[in-house]
């Protein structure tokens, strides 16, 4: 249970939460599959994997499409394609930018915890103005299991030297919301796909913006995280 006097720590998912990187991930996946004989990879198919780590996604796609290339080779190839796109720039959601800046100014400990590779995390943040504000990062590559298992969030808490109960996770996808719950952390949910807002995983969130990023409000979230108190 969270201590009433404990300072909150905030864990940000990256893709679809802080930045709108999903179009780049889709395009990298489309190019990858096309190169391996799967020419019709749709956004609808891609959207089923939002919030799931890249390796886990490729393991499933490899099985579904009968690919014979080892998953490690597919992973390296997709990361290369994605990094080419990411270096061209990725949009930061405006209200998320406001929230990061406000929390950073207040001295709240912050970290990014993502299912993406560390290289992808660094590339995306390096192409944004958030880079210096979010130097602490953990990738699912660095833990045993990706979301919806809690490993990446628990590692984030360890690196922040914070108790899980004192951490707040911001997430856009159901696997991440479930991972936050399993980690014993509070969760702010901002569904990237608003149609998924009624999913049971999001029902466990302490604060839900059912309309997604269009409904997200930095001030309301800041007040909820801090309990409306001055830090």
C-alpha positions as a printed Julia matrix, in Angstrom:
231×3 Matrix{Float64}:
   0.0     0.0     0.0
   1.27    3.45   -0.86
   2.59    5.55    2.0
   0.59    8.79    2.47
   3.84   10.77    2.73
   5.67    9.05   -0.12
   6.58   11.12   -3.16
   5.03    9.63   -6.32
   7.21    8.34   -9.13
   5.9     8.25  -12.68
   6.52    5.55  -15.28
   5.72    6.46  -18.88
   5.07    3.97  -21.61
   6.55    5.38  -24.8
   4.79    4.27  -27.97
   1.24    5.54  -28.24
   1.45    7.17  -24.81
   4.19    9.79  -24.97
   4.61    9.78  -28.73
   2.58    8.75  -31.75
   5.08    6.2   -33.02
   2.59    3.54  -34.09
   2.51    4.73  -37.74
   6.28    4.18  -37.89
   5.97    0.73  -36.29
   3.25   -0.2   -38.74
   5.29    0.93  -41.72
   8.39   -0.93  -40.49
   6.31   -4.08  -40.01
   4.67   -3.7   -43.41
   8.04   -3.35  -45.14
   9.48   -6.27  -43.2
   6.64   -8.65  -44.02
   6.57   -7.56  -47.67
  10.26   -8.42  -47.93
   9.45  -11.89  -46.57
   6.59  -12.63  -48.94
   3.63  -11.24  -46.99
   2.41   -8.32  -49.14
  -0.85   -7.38  -47.43
  -0.15   -6.44  -43.81
  -2.96   -4.12  -42.76
  -3.26   -1.46  -40.07
  -6.07   -3.55  -38.6
  -3.71   -6.51  -38.16
  -1.02   -4.23  -36.75
  -3.44   -2.71  -34.24
  -3.91   -6.09  -32.56
  -0.31   -5.9   -31.38
  -0.36   -2.37  -29.97
   1.14   -2.5   -26.48
   2.86   -5.85  -27.03
   6.66   -6.01  -27.22
   8.34   -6.15  -30.62
   9.82   -9.6   -30.05
   6.51  -11.08  -28.92
   4.77   -9.46  -31.89
   7.26  -10.92  -34.34
   7.06  -14.37  -32.76
   3.31  -14.34  -33.39
   3.56  -12.91  -36.92
   6.26  -15.44  -37.79
   3.98  -18.27  -36.71
   0.8   -16.9   -38.3
   2.44  -16.2   -41.66
   4.64  -19.29  -41.72
   7.94  -17.43  -41.91
  11.12  -19.46  -41.6
  13.56  -16.64  -40.83
  14.74  -16.79  -37.18
  13.0   -14.29  -34.93
  16.3   -12.67  -33.96
  16.95  -11.83  -37.63
  13.43  -10.48  -38.06
  13.85   -8.39  -34.92
  17.12   -6.9   -36.11
  15.62   -6.14  -39.52
  12.5    -4.51  -38.12
  14.52   -2.43  -35.67
  16.71   -1.22  -38.55
  13.65   -0.22  -40.59
  11.99    1.42  -37.6
  15.09    3.4   -36.63
  15.3     4.83  -40.14
  11.76    6.14  -39.71
  12.17    7.22  -36.08
  15.21    9.36  -36.8
  13.06   11.44  -39.14
  11.05   12.54  -36.1
   8.09   11.36  -34.05
   5.21   13.51  -32.82
   4.99   14.09  -29.06
   1.39   14.33  -27.89
   0.99   18.0   -26.78
  -0.71   17.35  -23.43
   1.86   14.67  -22.64
   4.61   17.19  -23.26
   2.93   19.55  -20.8
   2.66   16.79  -18.19
   6.3    15.72  -18.49
   7.48   19.31  -18.21
   5.25   19.96  -15.17
   6.31   16.79  -13.35
   9.97   17.41  -14.14
   9.74   20.97  -12.81
   8.18   19.65   -9.61
  11.03   17.19   -9.13
   8.91   14.07   -9.57
  11.09   11.03  -10.46
  10.37    9.96  -14.06
  11.29    6.99  -16.2
  10.27    5.52  -19.57
   9.44    1.8   -19.61
   8.72    0.38  -23.05
   8.33   -2.83  -24.99
  10.54   -1.33  -27.69
  14.26   -1.94  -28.02
  16.6     0.36  -26.12
  17.93    1.65  -29.44
  14.38    2.55  -30.52
  13.61    4.27  -27.22
  16.77    6.34  -27.45
  16.17    7.2   -31.1
  12.61    8.37  -30.53
  13.4    10.44  -27.46
  16.55   11.77  -29.1
  14.42   13.22  -31.88
  12.13   15.02  -29.41
  12.45   17.81  -26.89
  11.77   15.28  -24.1
  15.19   13.66  -24.35
  16.84   15.61  -21.53
  13.78   15.39  -19.29
  13.58   11.59  -19.46
  17.13   10.23  -19.15
  16.04    7.1   -17.25
  14.76    4.33  -19.53
  14.15    0.6   -19.4
  13.38   -1.67  -22.34
  11.55   -4.98  -22.31
  14.78   -6.35  -23.82
  16.34   -5.9   -20.39
  13.84   -8.06  -18.47
  12.66  -11.65  -18.67
   9.09  -11.06  -19.83
   7.31   -8.31  -21.72
   3.89   -6.83  -21.0
   1.34   -7.9   -19.78
   3.83   -9.37  -17.3
   4.96   -6.71  -14.8
   8.72   -7.16  -15.24
   9.49   -3.93  -17.09
   7.55   -1.8   -14.61
   9.08   -3.52  -11.59
  12.53   -2.89  -13.06
  11.55    0.74  -13.58
  10.61    1.02   -9.89
  13.92   -0.56   -8.92
  15.86    1.96  -10.99
  13.87    4.8    -9.45
  14.48    3.34   -5.96
  10.72    3.55   -5.45
   8.14    1.16   -4.05
   5.77   -0.15   -6.75
   2.81    1.14   -4.75
   4.22    4.66   -5.0
   4.52    4.48   -8.79
   2.0     5.7   -11.35
   2.09    4.19  -14.85
   0.78    6.01  -17.94
  -0.34    3.53  -20.59
  -2.24    3.47  -23.86
  -2.74   -0.29  -24.35
  -4.4    -3.11  -22.46
  -1.23   -5.23  -22.0
   0.45   -2.26  -20.33
  -2.54   -1.5   -18.12
  -2.61   -5.15  -17.06
   1.14   -5.09  -16.41
   0.74   -2.03  -14.18
  -1.98   -3.79  -12.21
   0.18   -6.9   -11.77
   3.07   -4.71  -10.63
   0.88   -3.19   -7.91
   1.07    0.3    -9.44
  -1.59    2.91  -10.04
  -2.4     3.49  -13.69
  -3.55    6.35  -15.89
  -5.0     4.84  -19.07
  -5.21    6.75  -22.34
  -6.38    4.17  -24.92
  -4.6     4.64  -28.24
  -7.58    2.89  -29.79
 -10.56    4.49  -28.0
 -12.8     1.58  -29.02
 -10.86   -0.56  -26.51
 -11.67    1.73  -23.58
 -14.23   -0.73  -22.16
 -11.71   -3.57  -22.0
 -11.53   -5.06  -18.48
  -7.81   -4.23  -18.28
  -8.61   -0.52  -18.5
 -11.3    -0.89  -15.84
  -8.45   -1.5   -13.36
  -6.95    1.92  -14.07
  -7.34    4.59  -11.44
  -7.84    7.29  -14.06
  -9.19    6.52  -17.52
  -9.45    8.92  -20.45
 -11.86    6.88  -22.54
 -11.55    9.24  -25.49
  -7.8     8.64  -25.75
  -5.31   11.42  -26.43
  -8.04   13.8   -27.6
  -9.54   13.63  -24.11
  -6.29   13.56  -22.14
  -5.71   16.52  -19.83
  -2.28   17.23  -18.34
  -3.55   19.31  -15.42
  -6.16   16.77  -14.35
  -3.56   14.02  -14.53
  -0.99   16.03  -12.59
  -3.52   16.71   -9.85
  -4.51   13.03   -9.71
  -0.91   11.87   -9.5
   0.03   14.36   -6.8
  -3.24   14.32   -4.91
  -3.68   17.99   -5.7
  -0.83   18.92   -3.37
   2.21   21.06   -4.07
   5.35   18.93   -4.29
